[in-house]
Every structure is written in C-alpha cells, then in structure tokens.
Amino acid sequence: MLDGMSEANGFGARWSATGNAATGNAATGGAPRSDAPRLLQRTLKSPIQCRGVGLHSGETVSMTLVPAGPDHGVLFRRTDLKNGARDVPARYDAVVDTRLCTVLSNDHGTRVGTVEHLMAALAGCGVDNALVEIDGPEVPIMDGSSEPFVFLIDCAGVVEQPAARRTLVVRRPVAVEEGAARAELEPGEGFSITLGIDFDSAAIGRQEMAIEFSGAAFKREICQARTFGFLHEVEALRAAGLARGGSLENAVVVDGDRIMNEDGLRFEDEFVRHKALDCIGDMALAGHELTGRLRGRRTGHGLNNKLLRALFADADNWALVPVQDLQALAV
Ligand SMILES: [Zn+2]
C-alpha cells in the first residue's frame, strides 16, 4: 500500500550503513564533549550539506547547515527565494501551523515546515548558532528521527565561541491543556522531561519516560526514535495531498495493533521517545535551552507551542541567565 513512497531518501540510506560507527565519535579535533557543562555558545566548525525528501511535500530539498556568529541563534534561509522574504527565524512566536508538524513563517508568509527533528538535533549537539539554508519549504525527513542530523553535525564538528551561553530559567509554573492533553513547566535544576502517552493500539499502549536532558542522553536515548503514524491516517493524508514523501523508510507505521515496518522498532518504547524528541525540538524554539522541569501527557506540537507561549506571556515566569551564573540565582 505504501509502494512507490520509499524513494529519494538517498542520504539516509548511505548514512544508515555507517551511522552507528560514526555517531558519537565524529566530533574529533578538540571539539567540546557533548556531556560537558556548556558555558560558552557554540556553532558548527564548517558548513555541511544534505539532501532528502520533505515528508509532506514529497519534494527533494537540499539543506546546508552553516556556521553563524555569537547570539545569532538558529535562522532558516530559503535559498529558492529572493532577498528580503527568505529568512525565517527558528522561534516559538514564528510558529504558524502545528497540525502535522511544526511550521515556521516570517511576516512575508515564507514558510519552513517539519523543523522539529532538526531543531532537536541542534539542541542535542549543543549548537546555539547556525544558519540553515534550504531550497524548499520543508526540512527533509531523512529517516524520521534526528540521528541523520546528529551525524551531519558531528561530521561538521562543533566549536565554542567567545560568548557566554545563556539558559532560559523557568521561575514560575505554567500549565496548558487541550482536552486530555496537558503540559506544564516548573522550576527545577537542569532540564528534565517526563512524558506519557496512551494509545488504544496494543502496538503502542501506555508508555512513559523521564530524561535529564544532556547532549549525551539525547544521543543515547532519544535521537534515533522515529516519527510514527497510523496507516489509516497516512492514507487519509495522502488522499489530501500530504505525506507524499512518507514511507516505511522514514516513519514507524502502525496498522491497528500491528507494526508494519519489517525490522520492527529501534526501542521497545520508541513512540514515547519520539514524543520526547519532538518536545526537545519544539522547546528549542524558545531560543535557549530551558532550565526547569517539563511534564507532559499526550503532548503534540500544538500543545508544546502553547506551553512556550504561556511561559513567555508573563515576564515574571522566566529569566535569561548566563549558565555560569546559574548557581547565584534562587529559583
Ligand atoms: Zn516528530
């Protein structure tokens, strides 16, 4: 039923042959360790490019991650468009659509979609500043996880910059709800995430996970978890002209109580791990790594964005603090 969809993920296929060996040790040459405390901002050591297909558009896009200066943050640049309308900031208040993925837009209506898995990889690799050049409207889906992007970033290498890194400290609890879904942030040390999901399908069921966020934990426990969907949803999306690039090569597909992917899952609880990956990517749109505890139940991109908007709605809810000064702040 998904025949004909499993093409164009050439980079992913090449990457998967060597990914395990290369991931985690490619950042050589004095690059900062992924689990060290990060006091300084970081960017990429050199530009690096990949090509892949957009999950929804089905278009093949070329994407280049380019080093950027201190306090630049992450910015998407649509190289297929003219100057002036082509830059789209990777910020929570530029999110315009969250129904299928997280979509950013600038004031000119220029969009970049499916940013969350790349944002999670940048956050997990501790890249604060990067220009993301892309010649189409959607970040390539690759294998449906963040691992190919982590591999790319590790290949490029990461360098520290002479500028203090700041963290977004949660100072007061905020909570948002949508039906049975709920997410909350509260003050806490480090950045911890506790998530729960509950699906009728026996292939998923009830899953929970808790993680203390760090580069090492992200690479070990989260970045390989793939996006997932139900076959009947995939068919409906394709009938509506969406999910054109979707295939068993870049998603876990569930049919009733059965997983359709021949090789099965990468983790027994891959589904909730992917929810954590999405959450990390969406929270990275705050522009700085959070310091606080995030708890979520049945979260999605819409709820994640609502949570950040609730946090930023009141200046007393948060503070931007140099990481090295954290100890001095009473939270
Ligand atoms: Zn996702």
Residues whose N, C-alpha, C, O or C-beta is under 5 A from the ligand:
A	BS01	ZN	T227 H274 D278
